[in-house]
Each structure stands twice: as structure tokens, then as C-alpha cells.
Amino acid sequence: MDILEHQRRAWDRQAEQGNEWTVPVGPEVIEEARRGRWSVLLTEQKPTPRGWFPEEVAGLEVLCLASGGGQQGPTLAAAGARVTVLDNSPAQLARDRQVAEREGLELQTAEGDMRDLSRFADESFDLVFHPVSNLFVPDVRPVWREAFRVLRRGGALLAGFNNPAVYLFGWQEEELATLDVKYSLPYSDIESLDAGARERLLASGEPVEFSHTLEDLLGGQLDAGFRLAGFYEDRHRDLPVARFMPTYIATRAVKP
């Protein structure tokens, strides 16, 4: 199957249905950001530490990577950053443009694959902001390599992603009810589900998901050339396993 095309259509559908990560921020959020009072999410609940950003955001060249939806990009733009949002979903990018037009913000959008940033020259950005989204590609290491390439020296990649352990239990309602270990890692909707479950998922039009090993998630950043300089964990609000363990990881990785 064409993963990129499937995910594009799936996230356009999520935007139509009002998934919470497709709902643009309101005018009050933009006004607060203009006054210097802003926060953005890499994971679901904990705000990204302000110390993970340069002290001065105004004029910062920021790539919001696979970060469409009219949330993080417009907020950072209102704080004074020069923002480009790259996303695979035209509907998600439309949300960013919607906020930019409504609020008079300068913000660029680009449709594309998070693993291929060839449209951007080497050392184009000061910051790459990459909230939880690499679960939608089968191989995460190209994401890290491309982020490293487009960052300037001293720039930082801020990334959020799922703790791979959550995929041991599956995501279907009947699976989540008991938290029985059902799958081995790394998990893939394409390869781990039985034929019937896979066909139902694909027919539903939902995005397909892939877990990644910690070796690829953390070691992959190091192998790309980054120095890990920050780390925190967070939890899903509605995932049963989050009662017992952190289910998200966020990292700050610096290009030396």
C-alpha cells in the first residue's frame, strides 16, 4: 500500500471529523502569545518547557515538522518566530493558514513527507518542533537525519513520541479493556494485525500506526549527530495503560 497517500487521506478525514489535534487555536491564544505568554505541546498534557527554547523567540527560524492543525505553528508565529509548517495533510495545513489569515500572521506551509525535507537547504532553521507524529511513518531514522541536516549549528530538535511499550496491548476497545500483552515490538498496524483486523482498519480510513524501538527513537537521534540535552515523560489522558506508566517521551536534541 502507499502509506503516504493513505495517511494523507486519513488525516484529511480526521480534520473533517474534528479530531482534537486538528482544531485550530482561538484568538485568545494568539493574543496571549503576542504578549509573550505562550506554551505549545510536544505531547498530550505537559507543556514543552520554556527553557527548551532560546530566550528570544522573535526572529527564530522554526520548522514545525508534521505539525499541522493550526495549533503550534500559529502560536509560535504570534510569539515572533518565522514559522514554516510541513505536514502530509492538506486539510491540516489549511488549519494553519486559517489561523494565519484570521490573525494576520506571517506563516508558511508546505505539503510533504516528514522523512524528506529536500525542499529545504542545509542549515535553514534554528529550531525543529516535531510533536507526536512519527508513529505514522514506518522508519523514524530518516526523520532525525533530515532534521539534523536542515538545522543550523547550535539549533535544536524538540520531538515528542509514543513510548513503544504502549503497543504491547493494542488499541482496539476490546484489547484495551484487559491490558493483556498481545503484540511483540516493534509493532505495525500493517504487519502485526491479523488479516481481518487489518482490513477493517484500512476500510475505516483511520491512520495506520507504527511503533519504533528506543534504539531508533533515541539512538537514532544520536546516530544522526545530535546531542541529547533534555528529556521528559508524559501520559495519554484516555489510554488505560497510562494509569500505570508514562506513555509519551519528549526529547530536546542539539546539533553541535
C-alpha positions as CSV (number, residue, x, y, z in Angstrom):
1,M,0.0,0.0,0.0
2,D,1.0,3.6,-0.5
3,I,1.5,4.6,3.2
4,L,2.0,8.3,2.5
5,E,-1.2,8.6,0.4
6,H,-3.2,6.6,3.0
7,Q,-2.0,8.8,5.8
8,R,-2.8,11.9,3.9
9,R,-6.4,10.9,3.3
10,A,-6.8,9.6,6.8
11,W,-5.6,12.9,8.4
12,D,-7.8,14.9,6.0
13,R,-10.6,12.8,7.3
14,Q,-9.6,13.4,10.9
15,A,-9.7,17.1,10.3
16,E,-13.2,16.8,8.8
17,Q,-14.3,14.9,11.9
18,G,-12.8,17.4,14.4
19,N,-10.0,15.3,15.9
20,E,-8.6,17.4,18.8
21,W,-5.3,17.8,17.1
22,T,-7.0,19.4,14.1
23,V,-8.8,22.1,16.0
24,P,-7.1,25.5,15.5
25,V,-6.3,27.7,18.5
26,G,-8.6,30.6,19.2
27,P,-7.9,34.3,19.1
28,E,-7.2,34.4,22.8
29,V,-4.3,32.0,22.5
30,I,-2.8,34.2,19.7
31,E,-3.3,37.4,21.8
32,E,-1.5,35.8,24.8
33,A,1.4,34.6,22.6
34,R,1.8,38.2,21.2
35,R,2.2,39.3,24.8
36,G,4.8,36.7,25.4
37,R,2.6,34.3,27.4
38,W,2.5,31.2,25.3
39,S,3.0,27.4,25.5
40,V,3.0,24.6,23.0
41,L,2.6,20.8,23.3
42,L,5.0,18.2,22.1
43,T,3.0,15.5,23.9
44,E,-0.6,15.4,25.1
45,Q,-0.6,17.2,28.5
46,K,2.7,18.7,29.7
47,P,3.6,22.0,28.1
48,T,7.1,22.0,26.4
49,P,9.5,23.6,28.9
50,R,10.2,27.2,28.0
51,G,13.8,26.5,28.8
52,W,13.9,24.2,25.8
53,F,13.5,27.3,23.6
54,P,16.0,30.2,23.1
55,E,15.4,33.0,25.4
56,E,14.5,35.2,22.4
57,V,11.9,33.6,20.1
58,A,11.3,36.7,17.9
59,G,13.0,36.2,14.5
60,L,13.8,32.5,15.2
61,E,13.5,30.3,12.0
62,V,11.2,27.4,13.1
63,L,10.2,24.3,11.2
64,C,7.0,22.8,12.6
65,L,7.6,19.2,11.3
66,A,4.5,17.1,10.7
67,S,2.8,19.6,13.0
68,G,-0.2,20.9,11.0
69,G,-3.6,21.6,12.6
70,G,-3.4,25.3,13.4
71,Q,-2.0,24.9,16.9
72,Q,1.8,25.0,17.5
73,G,2.8,26.8,14.3
74,P,0.5,29.9,14.7
75,T,1.3,30.1,18.4
76,L,5.0,30.3,17.7
77,A,4.4,32.7,14.8
78,A,2.4,35.0,17.2
79,A,5.3,34.9,19.6
80,G,7.5,36.3,16.8
81,A,9.1,33.3,15.2
82,R,9.4,32.9,11.5
83,V,7.4,29.7,11.1
84,T,7.2,27.1,8.3
85,V,4.7,24.2,8.9
86,L,5.3,21.0,6.9
87,D,2.6,18.3,7.0
88,N,1.4,15.5,4.8
89,S,-2.3,16.5,5.1
90,P,-3.7,19.4,3.0
91,A,-6.6,19.8,5.5
92,Q,-4.2,20.1,8.4
93,L,-2.2,22.8,6.6
94,A,-5.4,24.6,5.8
95,R,-6.0,24.9,9.6
96,D,-2.7,26.8,9.9
97,R,-3.5,29.1,7.1
98,Q,-6.9,29.7,8.6
99,V,-5.4,31.0,11.8
100,A,-2.7,33.0,10.0
101,E,-5.3,34.7,7.8
102,R,-7.6,35.3,10.7
103,E,-4.9,36.8,12.9
104,G,-2.7,38.5,10.3
105,L,0.3,36.2,11.0
106,E,3.2,35.5,8.6
107,L,3.4,31.7,8.3
108,Q,4.5,29.4,5.5
109,T,3.0,26.0,4.8
110,A,4.4,23.1,2.8
111,E,2.8,19.7,2.0
112,G,5.2,16.8,2.2
113,D,6.7,13.8,3.9
114,M,8.4,14.3,7.3
115,R,11.2,12.0,6.1
116,D,12.1,14.1,3.0
117,L,13.0,17.7,3.6
118,S,14.9,18.1,0.4
119,R,13.0,21.2,-0.5
120,F,14.9,22.9,2.4
121,A,18.6,23.8,2.1
122,D,21.1,22.7,4.7
123,E,21.1,24.7,7.9
124,S,17.9,26.6,7.1
125,F,16.3,26.5,10.6
126,D,17.2,27.4,14.2
127,L,14.6,25.0,15.7
128,V,12.6,22.0,14.5
129,F,9.4,21.4,16.5
130,H,8.2,17.8,16.0
131,P,5.2,16.8,18.1
132,V,3.9,13.2,18.3
133,S,3.6,12.2,14.7
134,N,6.4,9.9,13.7
135,L,4.2,6.9,14.7
136,F,2.7,7.5,11.2
137,V,5.8,6.5,9.3
138,P,7.4,3.0,9.3
139,D,11.0,4.2,9.7
140,V,11.9,7.1,12.0
141,R,15.6,7.4,11.4
142,P,15.2,9.5,8.1
143,V,13.2,12.0,10.2
144,W,16.2,12.5,12.5
145,R,18.7,12.7,9.7
146,E,16.7,15.3,7.8
147,A,16.1,17.3,10.9
148,F,19.8,17.4,11.7
149,R,20.6,18.5,8.1
150,V,18.2,21.4,8.0
151,L,19.2,22.7,11.5
152,R,21.9,25.3,12.0
153,R,24.8,24.6,14.3
154,G,23.5,25.1,17.9
155,G,19.9,24.6,16.7
156,A,17.6,22.1,18.5
157,L,15.2,19.4,17.6
158,L,12.3,19.2,20.0
159,A,10.4,15.9,19.5
160,G,7.6,14.0,21.1
161,F,6.7,10.4,20.5
162,N,4.9,7.4,22.0
163,N,6.7,5.2,24.5
164,P,6.8,2.0,22.3
165,A,5.6,-0.2,25.3
166,V,2.1,1.1,24.7
167,Y,1.8,-1.0,21.6
168,L,2.2,-4.3,23.5
169,F,-1.5,-4.1,24.3
170,G,-3.1,-2.9,21.0
171,W,-5.5,0.0,20.5
172,Q,-8.9,-1.6,19.9
173,E,-11.5,-1.2,22.6
174,E,-11.7,-4.9,23.4
175,E,-7.9,-5.0,23.7
176,L,-7.7,-2.0,26.0
177,A,-10.3,-3.4,28.4
178,T,-7.9,-6.0,29.8
179,L,-4.4,-4.8,29.0
180,D,-3.3,-8.3,28.1
181,V,0.0,-8.4,26.3
182,K,-0.9,-9.2,22.7
183,Y,1.8,-7.9,20.3
184,S,5.5,-8.1,20.1
185,L,7.6,-5.0,19.4
186,P,8.2,-3.2,17.1
187,Y,4.5,-3.0,16.3
188,S,2.9,-2.2,12.9
189,D,-0.8,-2.0,12.0
190,I,0.2,-3.4,8.6
191,E,2.3,-6.4,9.9
192,S,1.1,-7.1,13.4
193,L,-2.7,-7.2,12.9
194,D,-4.4,-10.3,11.6
195,A,-5.8,-10.0,8.1
196,G,-9.4,-9.3,9.3
197,A,-8.4,-6.6,11.8
198,R,-6.1,-5.0,9.2
199,E,-8.7,-4.9,6.5
200,R,-11.2,-3.4,9.0
201,L,-8.7,-0.7,9.9
202,L,-7.9,0.2,6.4
203,A,-11.5,0.2,5.4
204,S,-12.3,2.6,8.3
205,G,-10.0,5.2,6.8
206,E,-8.1,5.7,10.1
207,P,-4.4,6.4,10.1
208,V,-2.1,3.4,10.4
209,E,0.4,3.4,13.2
210,F,3.9,2.0,13.7
211,S,5.9,1.7,16.9
212,H,9.6,2.3,16.9
213,T,12.4,0.9,19.0
214,L,14.1,3.0,21.6
215,E,17.2,2.3,19.7
216,D,15.7,4.1,16.7
217,L,13.9,6.8,18.7
218,L,16.8,7.8,21.0
219,G,19.8,6.1,19.4
220,G,18.7,7.3,16.0
221,Q,19.0,10.9,17.2
222,L,22.5,10.3,18.5
223,D,23.5,8.5,15.3
224,A,22.2,11.4,13.2
225,G,24.7,13.6,15.1
226,F,22.5,15.1,17.8
227,R,23.5,15.6,21.5
228,L,20.6,14.8,23.8
229,A,20.1,17.8,26.1
230,G,16.6,17.3,27.5
231,F,14.1,14.6,28.3
232,Y,10.7,14.3,29.9
233,E,7.7,11.9,30.0
234,D,4.0,12.4,29.8
235,R,0.8,10.4,29.7
236,H,-2.2,9.9,27.5
237,R,-5.4,11.2,29.1
238,D,-7.6,8.3,28.0
239,L,-5.3,5.3,27.5
240,P,-5.8,2.7,30.2
241,V,-2.1,1.8,30.4
242,A,-1.3,5.4,31.2
243,R,-2.6,4.8,34.7
244,F,0.5,2.6,35.3
245,M,3.3,4.1,33.3
246,P,4.3,7.2,31.3
247,T,3.2,6.7,27.7
248,Y,4.9,9.6,25.9
249,I,8.6,10.6,25.7
250,A,9.9,14.1,24.7
251,T,13.5,15.0,23.8
252,R,15.5,18.1,23.2
253,A,18.4,17.3,20.9
254,V,21.0,19.8,19.9
255,K,23.1,20.0,16.7
256,P,26.7,20.6,18.0
